[in-house]
Amino acid sequence: MKDKPETYRLQFIVLSFLVVLCFLANLSLGSIHIPISAILESLFSRADNETWQVIITNFRLPKAITAVLVGSGLGISGLLMQTLFRNPLAGPFVLGISSGASLGVAIVILGSGLFGGILATYLISKWSIVIAASLGSLLVLFSVLAVSQKVRDTMAILIIGLMFGSITAAVVSVLSYFSSAEQLQQYIFWGFGSLSNLSWSELLVFFSIYAVGICMSIASIKALNVLLLGDNYAKSLGLNLKWSRLILIIATSLLAGTITAFAGPIAFIGLAIPHLTRQIFKTSNHKILLPAVFLMGAIVMLICDSIAQVPLSDYTLPINAITALVGAPVVIWLLVRQRKMLF
């Protein structure tokens, strides 16, 4: 952990260049191809083609920014959880945050029939789903936090989070059993995940909460490095384990919960990005890993979203399917090639 950021300057320059390149490619690709020159013109002044200007400003630019926020946020929250639990299989949703959000959405969508047709129409809207997902995440978060104050073992918190996830999944199953085919279809479509449904006002709310989670993560870099040495050693160095655990759990919940609320449950990214980053940077120093995971998560998410758009066609594939199909084989190949998991 004595590595200095200057040692990895070339890697950071390359990753930063790839973020910009993938961002512009994401804006260019879609059912209508827009040249890079027209994109730059619309971003810094105003494009001559009014149709292109509307497409870029109102649809593709918010979607690309959402991809950056989702990829970087899930990657960082996955890194926090893997370090906190010292478990390479831990991800941002290991505390049941995603399950809580799914429960909130399931209550709104699958339980809407209980309120009658007219009232259900008003209940099911973009903001109601976002609020329901946020409240579900908060409910699980507060439950996990309340229980975590009673236990000393970090692994016990991991198991408790998994159990809360099982409870919420069971409730969703019961709601699904009594729901109509139309309600189930709507819920399944939400579960596919989507980056393209956010307006600028929704994106502003998303970014505000995301920024708080990122700032908390940056403030925890020193604690993350100490936690790698073990709980007993961390205590001997004067680290307040309960406080550090609390900050990391809240930061992860803010990032993962907000992303799930606005974009749906995006799979693979939070688990795999930290491992992909470690394969490139070969370090456990979070002062290097945190910004590297930010860049890597943004790159992978932009690439996956570009593929999901199926360029030059009217089809849009589920982003969850692409993140798994594209990312999982890459991780398997890297781990087989390295013959061990860096952690």
N, C-alpha and C positions, 0 to 999 in steps of 0.2 A: 504493500500500500504506500510505498515511498515514491511511486511513479509520479512524475510531474506532467501536467497537461501539455507542456511544450514538446514532450517526447512524441506525442501523438498528433502533432500539428498537421501533418500531411493527411492523416485519416480524417480529421475534422474538416479540412478544406475540401476533400473529395466528397464526404457525406453532405456538406452544405451545398456544394455544387449540384449533387444528385437531387437534393430536396427541391431546389429551384427548377431543375430540368423536369422532374416528375410533376411538379406543380403546373408548369406551363403545358406539359403534355396532357395532363388531366383536363385542363381548360380547353385544349384543342380538340381532343377526341370526343366522340359521341355520335348521335344519329346524324348530326350535321358537322362536317369537318370545318374548323375555323383555323386559318393560317396563324402561325405564331406572331407574325408581324401585325396582324389585325388585333390579336390579343394584347400585345404590348401597347398598341395605339389606344385601345379602349381603356386600358388600365391607367395610362398616364395622361390621356387627353380625352378624345371621343372618336370612336370609329366612324368611318363614312357610312358603313352599312348599319342602319338602325336596327335591323333584325338581329344581327350579330351582337350589337351593343346590349340589347335587352337580354339575349340568351346568356351572355357572359356575366352581366351585372346582377341579374335577378335569379339565375339558376346555377350556372357552373362555378362562379366565384364563391358563393356561400357553401356549395358542396365541397369544393376543394379545401376551403378553410376548415370545414367540419372534418374532413379526412385527416388533416394535419392534427387537429385537436384530439380526435378519437385515437389515432395511432400513437401519438406521443403520450397521451394521458393513460391509455391502457398499458403501454410499455413501461412507463414509470411506476404505475401502481403495482404491476406484476413484479418489478424489481424490488419494491418496498416489501412486498409480502414474502418473496423468496429469501430476502435477507433477514426479515424478522423471524421467520420460522426455520431458517436455514434448511429449506426444503426446495429442491429444484423443480418439484411438481406443483408448487404453490402458485396461484395466479391471483389476479385482482378480484375474482369472484369467490375466492375460497371462504370468505367470511359469511357467505350467504347473501351478499348485497344484490347480486343479480336475481336471485330467487325471490328476495323481498320485492324488488321492482316488478318482477313477473307476476307476483301475487297481487300487487296493487292494480296492475293493468288488467289482470284476469277478473278482479272484482268489478271493474268498470265495464269491461267488454262482455265477459261471460255472465256476470250477474246483472247486467242491464235489463234483461228480460223480466226480472222481478219487479222493476219499477214501472212497467207499462211501456207501450210503444212510443208515445209522444215524449214522455219524460226521458226515456232512454236515448232518443235522438239528441236531446240537449246535453245529456251526460257524456256521450261519446264524441269528443272533439280532440283536436291536437293538444290543446292546453290541459284538458281534463286527464288525458293519458299521461302527459308529462308530470302533472301534479300527483296523480295516483302512483306512478312509478317512483317518484321522489319520496312520497310518504311511505311507501312500502320499503324502500331502501333504508329510510330513517328508522322505521320501526325495528327492522332487523339489527341495524347499527346500535341503537340504544339498548336493545336486548343483549347483544354481544358485549357491549361496554359494561353493562350492569353486572353480567356474569364474570367478565374478566377481572373486575375489582375483587372478586372473591377467590380467585385462583392465582397461584404463583407460577405455575408451569405454562410456558408459552405454547407448548404443543397442545395443552388442554384447550386453549382458546381456538386453535385450529379445528379440533374435534367438535367443539361447541358450535363453531360456525357451520361446519358440515351438517350437524344435526338440525340447526335452524333451517338450512337449505332443504333438508329432507322434509321437515314439517310443512314449509311453504309449498313445496312441490306436491305434497299430499293434498293440501287444500285446493290447489289448482286442478288436480286430477278430479276431485269431487265436483268442482264447479264445471269442469269440462263434460263430465258425465251427464249433467242436467241441462246442458246448453244445446242450442240449435246448431245446425250445420253452418248457417251463415255466421253466427257468432264465433264458432270454432275456426272458420276460415279467416276471419278478421284477426283473431288472436294469433293464428299461425303466421299470417303475413307480418304482423308486428314482430314476431320472433325471428323472422328472417334478417332483421336489421336493415336500416336505410340511412344513407347520408344526404339524401336529396330533398328532404321535406322541410328544411329549416328556412325561415325568413330571416331577414337581417335583425329584427327585434328579438326573435328567439335565439339567434346566434349570439347576440349581445349578452343575454341572460346566461346562456351556456358558458360563454367565455369568462364572465365575471366569477362564476363558481369554480370553473376550471383553474383560473389564475390563483385563487386562494389555495387550492390543493397543490399546485406547483410550488408556490412560495413556501408552504409547509414542508414539502419534500426537500427543497433546497436547504431550508433551515435545519433539516435532520441529517445532513450528509455526515457530519462528525459522528453522530450517534449510530448511523448505519455502519460506518467503518469499525466502530468499537464493538457493535453487536456480533460481527463476524468472529470475534475472538472468544465468544461464549459468555453466558450470563454471569458466571462467577468472576471472570476477568473484567467484564464490564463494570460490575459493582466495585471491584477493587480500584478501578480508575475513576470512581466517583460518579458514574452514570446512574441517573435515576431511571431504573428499568420501567416502573409503572408509568411514569410521565412520558418516556420515550415511546413505549408501546402504544399509549393513548394517542399521541401525535401521529404516529405512523398509521394507526387504524383509521383515525379521522381523515387524514390526507387521502388514503386509499379509497375510503367510502365516498368522499367528495368527488374524486375523479371518476371512479367506476360507477357510482350511483348516478351522477349527472350524465355521463356518457350513455348509460343504459336508458335513462329517462328520455333523452332527446334522440338517440340513434338506435335504440334497441340493444339486445344482448349480442355484442360482437364477439365471436369466438376466436380462439387461437392467439390473437395478437399479444395479449397480456402475458401469456405463458411462454411464448416462443421468442419474442423480441429480446428479452434480457439474455437468453442463451446465444442468439445470433450475434449480439453485440459483444459478448465475452469471447466468442470465437475470433473476432476481428481485433479486439483491443488487448486481450490476454492480461487483464488486470482485475483486481477486486476492489480497487480504489473508487469509491462512489463519486468522488470529485470529478473523475473522468467518465465513469459509467453513466451517471445521470444525464449529462448533456448528450452523450453518445446514444443512449437509449431513446432520448427525445428525437434525435435526427433519424435514427434507424426506424422507429415506429412510424414517423411521418412518411418516410420513403415507401415502406412496405404497404401502408394503408393507401397511399396515392396510387401505387401500382395495382393493388387489388381492385380499387374502385374503377380505375381505367379499364381493366379487364372486364369487370362486371357490367360496364356500360355497353359492351359488345360494339366497338366502333363501327360506324357506317351502317348500323341497323337500328330498328326501333325496339329491340329487346333489351331488358335490363335484368341481369341475373341477381339472385340473392347474394348480398355482400358476404354473409356468413359462409356460404358455400365456397366462395372464391378464396377467402382467407384460409380456410382449411385445405382446399385442394392445392393451392399454390404454396402455402407455407409449410405444411406438415412434411411433405417429401424433402424439402430443403433442409429442415431441421434434422430429419432422420439421416440424410446423407452427411451432414456436417458431423453429427455425433458418431456415426460409423467411421467416418474418416479420421476423427480425432481419437476414437476408441475410448474416450472417457468424457464425462461432463464437467466442464470447468465451473467451479463454484467456490 
